[in-house]
Amino acid sequence: YDHSEARRFMPTDDNVHDNALKAIQAKLDELEALKRQHMTDFIAASKRELEGVWNQCYMSDGQKAKFLPYHANTVDENTLEALEEELERLKKYHEHNLDLFNKVDEWNQTWNHKVEMEARSKDKNRLMGRGRNNLLEEEKERKAVQKKLPRVERELMSFVEAFAEANSSEFQVFGMNVADYS
């Protein structure tokens, strides 16, 4: 916000004159024209940001498809406003359920680590690796993941149950309940 720009429009005395009102209206018209000129950019930026928030909230393609303004090709104030409102709603939803989303993230990371370890265990070349302790390290890592994954799942399910009680609805990950997802 540029205070010197705003002062240009303010009268020197306490009375608002026609000239000041005309100058303010002219500046408002100029800014509105600039906004319309860049509306496509604003909408595209809002859509990109919405995609990121959708990913943070583990939204399914079906859930995304239901939000029609995202898929609309119209470039107008209503589309931009709808995108901004949805962004604000989902950001609040994510922030309000941050612990739950963090637990889903932790579960995903642990699960992916388990899958990677299983894939590595099928690679015969790992036995010819650099160190003599490869198998020992793999076993320690496998045991740590085997211990961690059930704990994280229990914690996640307790968060999900608390969500269901608080919201009278089921928490979903990519459009399915967490028990089916995990």
C-alpha positions, 0 to 999 in steps of 0.5 A: 500500500502506497501512502503517498499515492493515497495522499494525492487524492486527499483534499488539503482541507476537511472538505471533499471536493468534486475534483478529489472524488473525480480523481478517486473514481478515475484511479478506481477505474484504472485499477479495475481495468488493470485487474480485468487485464490480469484476471487470467493470471490471477485465476491461473495462480489461484488454480495452481495454489488450489492444486497444492492445497488439494494435494495437502488435503489428499483430495480425490480426483472425484472431489476435485471434479465437483468443484466446477469453477476450477474447470470453467474456462470463464475468466471473470470476477465470479470465477476468481472469487469462487477459487479464492473462497475455496482456497480459503475454506481448504486452507482453514480445513487443513490448518484445523486438521493439521495434526491429522494431515501430518499423521497421514504424511508420516504414515505415507512416508513410513509405508513408502519406506517399507515398499522401497526396502522390500524392493531393495531386498529383491535386488541380488546386487545389494549383497555385493555392496560396499560395506560388510554390514549391509545385511545387518543395516537392512535388518535394523532398518526393516525392524525399525519400520516394522515397529513404527508402522503399526504405531503410526497406524494406531495413532492415525486411526485415533486421529481419524476417530476423533475427527469423525466424532468432532465433524459427524463425518468420515475423514477421507484420503483420496476419496476413501476412508483411511482404513481402506487406504492404509 
